[in-house]
Amino acid sequence: MLILLGVFAAVALTLPWLVGRLGVSAFYVAALVPGVAFAHAIAMTPAVLAGSPPFESVAWIRPLGVDISLYMDTLGWIMTLIVTGVGALVMLYCRWYFAGHEGGTGLFAGVLLAFAGAMYGLVLTDDIIVLVMLWEVTSVLSYLLIGHYHARGASRRAALQALLVTTIGGLVMLIGVVILAAHFGTSSMTAIFAAWTANPATDPLVAAAIIMILVGALSKSAIFPFHFWLPGAMTAPTPVSAYLHAAAMVKAGIYLIARFAPAFADIEPWRPIVLSLGIFTMLLGGVQALRETDLKRILAFGTVSQLGMLTVVLGFGERNTALAGLALLLGHALFKSALFLVVGIIDRQLSTRDIRELSGVGRQAPTLAVFAILAVASMAGVIPTLGFVAKEAALTSLLEAATQPAGVLTLIGIVAGSVLTTAYGLRFVWGAFWTKKDAAGAPLKRTEWPDPPMGFLSAPVLLGGLSLATGFVAPQLDTALSGYADTLPDAGAEPYHLALWHGLEPALFLSLGSIALGFVVFWVIQRTQWQKRLLPFTAIDVYNATMRGIARLAVSVTSTTQRGSLPVYVGTIFVVFVAAEATALIAGGPWKTELEGWQTPMQIVVAPIMILAGLVAVRARKRYTGVVLVSVTGIGMVLLFATSGAPDLALTQILVETVTMVAFALVLRRIPARLGEHNASVAPVIRGVIAVAVGVTMAAVAIVATGARIAIPISESFPNLAYEIGHGTNVVNVALVDLRGWDTMGELSVLILAATGVASLVFVTHRSDLLSSGISPLPTGVIRTRRPLIETSDGPQPRASAPGSTRQTWLIGGQRMRPGTRSIMLEVIVRILFHTIIVVSIYLLFAGHNLPGGGFAGGLVASMALVMRYVAGGPYELGAAAPTDAGRLLGSGMALAVACAIVPIFFGQAPLTSTFFETTLPVIGHVEFVTSTLFDVGVYLVVIGLVLDVLRSLGAEVDRQAYEARGRVW
């Protein structure tokens, strides 16, 4: 089972590529995966029925006790058959549904198969934390599937609506799951159920957790008040409706109710919530289905109604109702997915689903009509379909429970819902296949029907046929499903058994009566043409009003707080910081302080200079002067680090200061040179007070922190740990890439986000770098001929093309600079030093494990080489020096770092565990290599990508936009 789960993920990732190569025929490959999983579930049948459910587990998050464990008991087995069997047929159906319309089909195929894999894991997992994770995965994937037609506004809105509703429910459910797992000390559902069954003591905390879990289940299964997202999701392609909204996704909530019912159905809030909301949803969905004229929306509201019935029957918490509920679950998956696929064929062939535009289709498509009618008959509970068997079982079990008020109300609700089911089932058949008549009673012109391929019909025909065939094997189904039903109490009634015929019993007459009344309701609706709304507003109106209110509140808050004033923003941050830290300091006393005047004489020399530079920077009137003075404090820190035994920090600090200075220079050249030239500084007293408060607060925090330690710091063990675990003597670098690798991973993510944010603000219409491709194409001879090159009026050329010229070309991009900003001396220096600096950066990268350096320092040195090329030759020289997109460097570096975290897992080690190799090579001698060096290479690439991105966005792209603003050609 675990292998199959991995196969789902692997094939889903390759499907977009396969669709690009094979077209829609790739759906055959997609169907193969759930098909194999279905066959595997069939093969597991003897073990499941024998009460020895297969169980596989792999430890995952050991500190939390979370395992990837799959457990195929009776409930998991039947859900697996539904998810994989219907999934395989839907995949095959897609082969014809998307024929000729293959735009975006590759992504659709991959997401649909990934969803099938997520559902496969969800219905089999025994770990409740993993269940929640897969639960949210299905929400995200369903968002992508519902919004497949992303060019349509309705599809985008429906996808977002479904995502918001199911995700909010899932978050509430997560809280309940965490409470439940913490209360029982385990995340294994079997262990939780066993513990509660052994000691079902009344506990408000457990009751609250169960209510939260029910919220997640009800939202996923579109139970009132969350029901409105399901009809809206009908904007999705029909295969999505057939699979997600009939057989799989909406069944996840029903599955969760069925999973928790044996243990928690008797807990106080369970039955009132499940029964009341289920019955109301069943009636509401049935009534609304009678008002619709779109075939898909008729089925959608019918599905809402049927989900309400499943919630009531499976959530009732009694052995016989559980048996009936599981039969209903299987029957609903068969007949409802068949009907959705029928609608897909009609829509694909006729480009309409409106029953007012369809007439006479049944006579032209008899096969489709017959199997659709079989599916509707099963939905209404007509003999001898599976729907009849399950419906009679449900009515019988509820008649036995009718001695209590809850049982009576539930029985009445189920019968009323069955009446509505028959009525809207008839409306569907009449609307899709019957010959309509006009107001005068004359037959309308028939809708011409082009026959679809036989393969297109195969899935709905098979599912509709199974709705009939499974009714005849009711005793065998009883044997298969009793394994789950027997886990619930029998409530004093005789154990019920599924059968096609139980004789002339009350449930039979209730079933026949509901069908007869359904015909009457359908006739009345047709005669009156009833379209009135029962209430002045619906749930979707409440949802839309809520969303509008949130949007208005967001606009109001934003317009109040985001005034476009940077001093206000920064001042607010500082005030909150001072208030929070001061509160913590005052409330946390008394504090022990340990102060020393200085540790080294250099501090006495450097500290006054840093303080003086800070004071002068406050009085500076030019922006660049202020930046330089602020940088003095950074250079002072370099001296302090260097004299305190931290050469790595000193090296990194000076490089960061230099790169920061360059970034400031790029920004400052586009704003007024003098401070206050456009907007004078205001409220200097308030600013001063805030600045002093921040300074005093930080000083207090530093003083308190130095004396607050009560244990020996772990950093004292870092030298030994660095050598024993990281196999390096440079403690700083080993800590960054090995001992504290997760911190570095987070910092890399921040760097990438910063680069993306800067670029997003600067690049207006595109994110790709067009500057390097904008360099004037050089003649073929220039590329193939060795230097020296000389400058001519036609650009750089080999010396042979102009023998009399002595104008040496040092940097190719220099010729594109304006003469007033070009420096030949600078070009010569950069040309000579560039490659040497790159070599030094690589040395720092690989030497950093044992000597000062590392990926961060090496990347900054290489970045400085790129800065020199940019300053000397302009943006086109930068393109020549780094002819690649910065995003590729950022992505490659992050991918390498992530790989270093993931690969050790496959060898049974913790993430980011490093390995040490050493050998002796001829001539070279003893060679050592630590795999964490690869992580450092990722850091190196990310840093270079960040600086390159900043240079191209704040530098070259800003220049390009400035030129175009002046009407010049770039």
N, C-alpha and C positions, 0 to 999 in steps of 0.2 A: 504493500500500500504506500509506503514511503517512497519507493522507487517510482511508482505511478504518479505520485504527487510531483516529484521532480521532473518526470517526463512531460507532464502538463506544462510546467513552467518553461522547459527547454524548447519544446515545439512551438509554444506561443511566441517566443522570442524570434524564432526563425520563420514564422508564417508570413510576415510582411515581405520578406525576401522571396519566399516560395511563390507567393501570389504574383510578385513581379516577374518571375520566371515562367510559371505555369498558368497564370491567369486564374479564373474561378475554379479550375480543376484542382487547385491546391486545397479546396475544401474537402476533397477526398482524404487527403492526409490529415486534415483537422478532425474529420469524423473518425479516423482510425484510432485516435488516442482515447476519447470517451468510449469508443466501441470496445477497445481492449479492457478498459476499466470495468465496463459492463460485463464482459465475459469473465473477468476475474471475480466480480461479485457473485455471478452465477455459480462459479466454481466453489465459492466459499459457502454456498447454501447448506450443504450437509453439516458443516461445523456450526453454523449459526443456529440451525434448527435443533441441533443436538445440545444446545446450551453451552457450547465452547467457543465463544466469539473470538475471532483472530485479534491479536493485540500486538502492535509494534510501537517501540518508543526509542527516541534518541534524546539524550540530555542536551539542553540548549542553554538556558540562562541559569546556570547552577546556583548562584547566590540567591536567586528568588525561587528556586525549585520549579522553574518552568521547563517543561519538556515538549518536544514535538511528538505527541503520542496519538496513534490512530487506533480506534476501538470499534469493531464492526459487530454490534449487537443487532437485535431484530429491527429496532427503529433506524439505526444507522444503515443497515442493509437495505431496507425498503427505500430509504431516501437516496442511497447510492444508486440503486436501480433506476429511480426516477431521474436523478440528475444526469447520469451517464447515458441511459437509454434514450431519453428524449433529447439530450444534448447531441448524441450521434446523429439522430434523425434530422434535427434542425440544421446541423452542419451540412448534411447531404442536401437538404432543401435549399440552402444558400447557394449551392452550385448553380441552380437554375434561377433563383430569385435575383441574383446579382449579374446574371449573364447580360452582357451588353452595357452594363452600368458599373464599371470597375473602378471608378475614381474613389480612392480612399478605401477600397475593399481590403487591401493588405492589412492596414491598421485595424479595420473592423474585425477581420478574421483572427488576428492575434489577440485582440482584447476579448473577443467572445470565448476563445479557447482558454485564455487566462481566467476569465470569469468561471468557466466550467471547472477548472482546477481549484479555484478558491472555494467554490461550493462543495466540491468533492472533499476537500480538507475540512471544511466547516462542519459537515454532517457526520464526519468520522472522528474528529478530534475529541480526546478525553480531557484535554487541558482547557480550562475555562478562559485563561488569559489568551491562549492561542486562538480560541474561538472568537474572542472579541477582535483580535487583530484581523482574522480572515473576514469577520463581519464587516469591518470598515473597508477592507480591500474590495469586497463585493459592492459596497456603496460607491466607491470611487470608479470602479470599472463600469458599473451601471450608468454612472454619469456620462462616461465617454460613449457608451452604446446608445443611450437615449439621445444624446446630442450628436449622433453621427452625421446628420444633415446640418452641420454647423453653420451653413450659410443662411439657414432659416431662423428667423427670430423666435418662432414658436418652439422649435427644437431646443434652442439654447435656454429659453425660459423654463421649459419642462424639465430639462436635465438639471438645471440649478435648483429647481423646486424639489425634485426627488432627492437630490444630494443633501439639501439643507434639512429636509424633514427626517430622512433616515439617519443622517449623521448626528443630528441633535439627539434623536432617540438613542443612537448608539453611544453617545457620550454619557447620557444619563445611565444607560445600562452599564457602562464601564465603571461608574462609581459604585453601583450595586455589586458588580463582580469583585471589585477590590475589597469591599466590605465583607463579602461572603468568604473570599479566599483568606482574608486576615482573620476572620472569626474562627474558621475551621483549621487554619494553619496549613492549608494545602490548596493547590489550584486544580487538583484532579476532581472531575465531576463525580466519578464513581465513589471516591473517598468522601466527598462532601455529602452525597446522598446517603451513603451507608452510615455516616456519623449522625446525620439528622434523623434517619429512620430509627437508629438505635436509641436516640435520646431526643425526641421531638418536644423539648421544653419550650414554652412560650418565651420568645426573645424579641423585643421591639426592634433591635438592630437587624436581626435576620428578616423580620417582616418588612422593614424599610428597604432592605437590599432586594427582596423579592419583588416589591412594587417597582423599583427602578429597573430591574431586569424585564419585568412585564412591559414597561414603557418602551424599551428597545424592541421587544418582540412585536408589540402592537403597531409601532411606527413602521417596522419593516414589512408587516403583512397588511398594511393599509386598513387598519381597523380605526373606526371613529375615535377621536377627531383627526386622525392622520390619513383618512381614506382618500383625500382629494388628489394626492400626488399620482396615484395609479392611473386614473383616466387621463390626466394630463400627459402621462408618459406615452400615450398612444401615438405621439408624433414620431416615435422611434420606428425603424424598419420592422416589418412584421416578424421576422425571425426573433428579434429581441422581445417582442410582445409574447410570442409563443413560448419562449424559453424562460426569460426572466419573470414575466408577469403572469405565467400560468403554471410553470413546472418547477422553477428553481428559486429565484430571489424572494418572491413573496412567500414561498414555503419556508424560508429560513425562520421567520417569526413563529409560524405554526409549529415547525420542528422544535424550536426552543420551548414553546409551551408544552408540547408533548414530552420533551426531555425532562422538564422540571415537575410535571404533574404527578408522577408516582410518588415523589418525596414531599412536595410542598402544596399539593392541591387542598389539603386540609388546613393550611395556615389561614388565619382570619381574613386578610384582604383578598385572597385569591379568587374565590368564586364570585363575590359581588362584582369585581372588576371584569373578570373574563365573561361572565354570563350576560351582564347588562350591556356592555359595549359590544359584545358579539352579536346579540339579538338585534340591537338597534342598527348595527352596521348591515346585517343581513336584510332587514326591512328597507333601510334607506337605499342601499345599492339596488335592490330589486325594483323599487318604485322608480328610481332615476333611470334605470335601464329601459323602462317602458316609455320614456319621454324622448329617447335618442333616435336620430335618423341615420347616424353613421354606424356601420356594422361593427367597426372596431370598438367604438365607444359603448355600444350595446353589450359587447362581450366584456369590456373593461368594468362597467358597473356591475355586470353579472358576476365577474370575478370578485369584486368587492363583496358582493352579497354572499358568494360561496365561501370566501375566506372568513366571513362572520360566522357562518354555519360551522366551519372546521374549528374555529376558535372555541365555540360553545361546546361542541361534542368532545373534542380532544381535551379541553380544559375542564370538563365536568368532574374529572377525577374519580371515575368509577370503572371497574373492569370491563363491563359490557359496552359502555359508551366509548372507551378507549379502543376496543376492537372495531366498533363501527366507524370511529373517527379515522383509524388507519386505513380501512377500506375506502372511506370517502376520500382520503388524501390521495390514494392511488388512482381512484376513479377520476377525480378532478384533474389530475395531471394528464391523464389520457384524453378525456373528452375536451377539456378547455384548450390544450395545446393543439389538438386536431382542428378545432374551430378557428383558432387564430391563423393557422396555416391555410385553411380554406379561404379566409378573408384575404390573406396575402396573395393567393392565386387570383381571386376575383379582382383585386386592386391592380395586380401586375398585368392582367389581361385586358381589363377595361378602363384602367386609370380612374376608377371611382369606387367609393364605398358607400355612397349615399343610396339608401333604399328607395328614395323617390325617383332615382334615375335607372333603377334596375327592374327589368320585367322580362319574364319568360326565360330566364337563364337555366332553370331546372330542366326543362325539356331538351335544351341543347347540351347540357353537361350532366347527364344522368348519374354517372359514376360519382362525380363530386357531390351532387345533391344527396345521393343515397347515403354516403358515408358521413356527410354533415348531419343528416337527419338521425343516423345512428348515434352520433355524438350528442346531439341535443336530447335524444331519448334517454341516454344514460344520465345526462345532466338533470333531466326531469324525474328520473327514477322509474322508467317504464320497463316492464318485464320484457325480456330476460337479461337486461344489461347489468353490468357491475354497479351502476348507479342505483338500480332497484335494490340489489342485495344490500348495499351499504345503507341506503335510506331506510329500508325496513328494519335493519339492525339498530339504527339510531332511534327510530320511533319506538321500537320495542323496549330498548333500554331506558328511554325517557318515560315511557308508560310505567315501568317498574319503579322509577324514582318519583312518580307523580304524587306520592303520599305526602310530600313536603311542598310548601309553597314555591320554592325555587324550582322544583321539578315540574310543577304545573305550568308556571310561566315559561319555562324553557320549552316545554312540549308545545304550548300554544305558539310561541315564536317560531319554532322549527316548522310547524305545519303552515303557518302564514308565509314564511319564507319559501316553502316548497310551492305554494300557490303562485307566488310571484315568479319563481324560477320557471315554472311551466309557461307562464304568460310571456315572459321575455324570450324564452326559448322558441316559442311559436312565432313571436315577432321577428326573431332572427331568420328563421326558415322562410317565413312569408316574405320578408324584405329582401332576402338574397336570391330566392329561386322562384317565387310565385309570379304568375302573370297578373299584373296590376290592372285595375279598371279606372276609367275616368269618372267624373261626377255623374255622367249619364249612364254609367254601367257598361260602357263599351270597353273591350280590352285595349290596353295601350300598345303602341308599337313595341315589338320585342327588341331587347338589347342584343345586338349581334355578338356572338361568342366565338372568338378564335380558340381552337383547341390547344391546350398547353401540352408540353412534352410529358410522356408517361412518367419520367423520372421526377418531374415536378409534383405529380399527384401521389407519388409513392408514400411520402411521410404522412400526410393527413389520412390517406386510405388505410395505412397500417395502424395508426393510432385510433382511428374511428372503428376499425375492425376489432382491435383489442378491447375497446369499450364493450363490445358485444360478447366477444369470446371469453373474456375473464369472468363473465357472469355464470358461465357453465362450469367453471372450475372453482366455484365458491368453497366447497369443502377443503380443497387443497390450499386455497388462500387462508382459510380458517386455521389450518395447521401451521402455516407460515407466520401468520400475524399474531397468533395466541402467545408467542414468546414475549411480546411486549405487553399485551393486555393483562397477562397473568402477574405482572409486576405491580398492578393496582389492586386496591381492595374491591371485593365483590359486592359490598353494601348489602349483604344478606340475600341477594337474588341468585337464581340458578345461573351457572355459566352459560352464556349464549354462544351459539355456533353459527357461523355464516353458512347459508344454504340458499339455493335458488327458490325453494318452495318450503314454507313452514306451515302451510295449511291456511284455512280461513280464520285468521287471527285479527285482533283489533288493529295492529300496525298495518296490515294489508289494506283494510278499509280506509284507514287514515291516508295511506299513500294514494289509493285510487281516488279518494275524495279530493285530495289536494290537486291531483291532475285534472279532474273534472272542473273544479273551481278555477283552475288556471286557464282552461279553455274559455270559461265564461268571462274572466277578467280580460283576456285577450280580445274577445268579441266586443266587449264594452269599450275598450280603448280604441279599437278600430272604428267603431260606430261614432264615437264622440270626438275622435281626433284630439284626445286630451294632451295638452302641452303646458298646462299651468304649473307654475312653481308653487310648491307647498309652503315654503317659507320666504319671507322678503329678502333673505340673504342666505348664502351657502358658505361652506367651509372655505372654498377658494376665495370668496369675497373677503372673509376674515383674514386669510393669508395675505392677499394683496394689500389690504388695508394695513396690516402689520408691517409689511415690507415698506410701504410708503411712509409709514410713521417712523420706522428706523432710518430711512433715507433722509427724511426731513430733520430728525434729531441729529443725525450725523452732520448735515449741512449747517445746522444751527450751532452745534458745538465747534465745528471747524471754523466757521466764520467768526465765532467769539474768541477762540484761542489762537488760531493761526492768522495773525495779523500781518504777516510779512516782515516782521521786525526781528532780526537776528539777536540784537541785545536783549529783547524781551524773552526770546526762547532760552538763550544761555542763562540769563538772570533767573528765570523760573527754575531751570535745572539746578543752579547753584543754591537757590533758596531752599528747595526741597532737600537737597543734599545736606545743607547745614542743619535744617530742622530735624531730619531723620537721625543724623549722626550725633547731634547734640542731645537729642532725646535718649539715644542708646547709651551715650557716655554718662549722662546724669543718672539714668535709671539703673545702670549697671555697677555703680560704685559700691564700696570704696575700691580704688585702684592702687596698685603697687607700681611705682615708677623707679626706673634705673637709668640715670642720666650720666653721660660722660661728656666732657668738654670737646674732646677730639680723640681720634685714634691714630692719625698720622699728621705730620706737619703740613702736608699738602692741603689738608682740609682748611687749615688756618689761612693759607694763601688763596685758595680757589674760592672758598665760600664768600668772602667779601666782594670779589669780582662778580660773581654770579648775582649777588644781591644788588650791587650797583647797576649791573646791566638791566636787571628787571625794573629798577626804579627809573632809569633813563628811558627804557622802552615805553613806559607809561607816558612820558612827556614828549615822545617822538611825534613829529608832525607829518612825516612821510611814511608811507606804508612799507616800502622796502627797508627803510632804516629800522623800523620797528621789528621786522622779521629778522634782520641780521642781529639786532640786539637780543632778541629772544633766543636765537641760535647760540649766543654766547653761553647761556645757561646750559644748553646741551653739550657744548664743547667742555664746559667745566665738569660735567658729569663724566665725560670721557677721561679726564685727568684723574678724577676720583676713583673710577673703576680700575684704571691702569695701575694706580699706586696702592690699590687694595687687594691685589692678587686676582683680578678678574679680567685678563686680557681679551677673552672672548666678548665679554660685555662691552669693553672699550672699543674693540674693532666694530662690533655691530652698531654701537651708538654713533660713532663718527660717520659710518656709512649711512645710517638712517637720517642723521642730521643733514648730510649732503643731499640725499635724494629729496628730503622734505623741502630743503631750500630751493631745489630745482622746481618742484611742484608749485611752491609758493610763487616763484618767479613767473611761471607759465600763467598762473591765474592773475597775478598783480598787474601784468602788462596790459590787461584788458579792462582794468578799472582805474579810476582817477588816482594819480600818484600821491596826492596829498590827502591826509585824513580829514574828513569833514568838508570836503570840497563840494559835494552834492548834498549830503545830509550831515549837518553838524551834530556833534555829540551832545546828548542831553542828559540831564540829571547826573552830573559828575559826582555829586555827594553820595547819591544812592549807590552808584557803581562802586565808589570807594568803600562804602560800608559793606557791601556784599563781598568785595574782594578781600577786605580785612577779615570778615567773618569766615570766609572759605579758608584763608591762610591759617587763622587761629585754630579752626576745626581740624584741618589736616595735621597741624603740629600736635594738637592734643591726641589725635588718633595715633600718630607715630609714637608719641611718648608712652601712651597707655599700652599700645601693642607690644612695645619692647619689654615691658615688665609684666605682661599678662600671661606669659607662657608658664604652664605648670608641669609640663612633661618634657622629656628630652626630645628635641626636634629630630625628625627622621632624616633631615638633611645631613646630619652628622654621619649617617651610615652610607650616604651617597657615594663617597669615594670607593668603598669596598663593593657596594652594589654595582657601580658602574663597571668595575673590572670583572666581577664574578658573573654578572648577568649580561652586561652589554659588551664585555670584552674590549673595553676602551679605557684610556687613562684621562681623557678630557671629560671631566664630570659634567660640564655644562652641556656639551653636545650629546653625550650619551643619555642624559636626562631628557633632552628634547625629543630624541628620536626613538628612545627605548623605554626608560623608566616612566616618563610622563608623555608617552606617545599620543594618548588620547587628547591631551591638552593641545598638543601641536596640531592634531587633526582638526580640532575646533578652530584654531587660529588660522589654518589654511582656508577653512570655509569662510571665515570672516574676511580674509584678504580677497577671496574670489567675489564675495558679495560686494565688497567695497569697489573693486574694479568694475563690476557689472553696474553698480549704482552710478559711478562717475560716467561711464560710457553711456548709460541710458539717459543721463541729463544732457549730454553733449551731442550724441548722434541723434539726428532728428528722424530721418526716414529709413535708416538701415542700421544694422549693427556690424556688418562685415567691414573689414578694412579695405578701402579702395585706393589707398595712397601708394602702396608698393606697386600695385598694378598700373598706376598712373605714370610711372617713370617712362620717359621716352624710349621706345624700343631701340636698342643699339644694333648696329649692323652686325651681321653674322661674323664678320672678320674680327670685330672687337671681342666677341665672346670667345672665339677660338684662338685668337692670337695672344701671345704672352705680352705683358707690359714691357716697355712703357707705352702709355697712351698719351696723346697730345690733344689739346683743345683746338677745335676748328669752328668755323661758323656753322658747320653741320653737326656739332657735338663731338664727343670723344671719338678719335680715330686712331688706328695704328700709325706709328711714325712714318711708315713707308708711304702712306697716302698723302703726306704733306712734309716732304723731307726738309724744307727750309724752316719749319717752325720749331721753336724751342720752348713753347708754353707747355710745361709738364702738367698732366692731369693727376692730381693726388687723390681726390675724392670725386666719384662720378656725379653725386648729387650736387656738388658745388656749382656746377654750371647753371643750375636752375635757380640759384639764389640771386637776389638783387646785388649789384656791385657795391652798394653802400653798406651792406651787411656782411659781405664776404671777407674772410681773412685767410690768405694763402698760408701765412705762418701757422695758423691754427690747424688748417687742413694738413700741413706737413707733420705737425706734432701728433695729431690724431692718427694719421696713417702709420706713423712709426710705432706708436704705443698701443694701438688697438689690440693687435693679436697678442702682444705680451700681457696685456691686462686680462684677456680671456684665458690665457694659459694660467695666470696667477689665480683667477677665480676657480678654475678646475682643480688646481692644487689645493686651494682652501677647502673645496668641496670634499675631496677624498682624504685630506690630511686631518680634517676636523675631528675624527674619532679619537685621535690621540694627541693632537696639537691644536692650538687656537685656530678656529675656522668653523667649517660646517656648511650645510646647504644654504642657510639664511645669509651668512656672511659672503659665501661664494656667489650666491645669486645677486646680492647687492653690488659686488665688485663687477660682475658681468653687466649688470644694469648700468653702472657708471660708464662702462665702455660704450654702451648704446647711447647714453646721454651725450657723451663726447661726440659721437658720430652725428647726432641730431643737431647739437649746437654748431658744429663745424660745417655740416653739409645740408642742413635743413631736413624737412620731412621726407624728401625723396631719397636722401642718403640713408635715413633710418629704414626706409623700405628696402634699400639695397643691402643694408647690414643685417636685417632680420626679415627676409622675404616670406613671412608666414603670418597668419592671423594670431593675435595675442590670445584669443579664446582657445586656440588649439594647445598653446603652451599651458594655460591655466587648467584646461581639462585633462591634458596628459599628466601633468604633475599631480593633480588630485586623484586621478585614476590609479597612478602608481602608488600613491600613499594608501589608498583604499585597498589595493591588491595586497600590500604588505600586511594589512589588518586581516584580510579574509583568508589568504592562503594558509596560514598556520592552522586554521580551523580544520582544514581537510586532513591534517596530520595529527589531529587529536590534541592540539595545543591551544592555548588562549590566544585571542586576537593580538596582533603586533608582537608576538613572541619571535625573537631573533635567533638566528643560528650562526655558528662560528665555523669557518673553514680555514685551514692552513695547510701549506705544502711547501716544498722546496723545489724551485725551478732552476735549470741550468743557467749560469751567467747571472740571472737576477738574484738568486738566493732564496731566503725564507720569505714567503708571501702569506699574508693573513687577509681574510675578508669576512666581514660581518654583514648579514643580510639587511640589517637596519640601515646600511649605507644606501640601499635602494630607496628607502623612505626619505633619506636626506636628498637624494636626486630629485624626488618629487617636490620637496621643499624648494630646491634650487630652481626648478622649472616654474613653479608657481610665482616665486619672487620676480623672476625675469618677465614672466607674462604680465604681472601686475604693473611693473614699471613701464613696459612696452605699451600697455593699454593706456596708462596715464599720459605718456608722451604723445601717443596718437590721438587721444581724445582732447586733453587740455592743451596740447601743443598744436599738432598738425591740423586736426579737425577744426579747432577754434580759428586758426589762421585761414583755413579754406572758407569758412563761413563769413569771416571778416572781409575777405577779398570779394566774395560774391555780393556781400551787402554794399560794397562800394562800386559794384558794376564791373569789376575786373574779371578776367578769365583766369582761373586757377591752373 
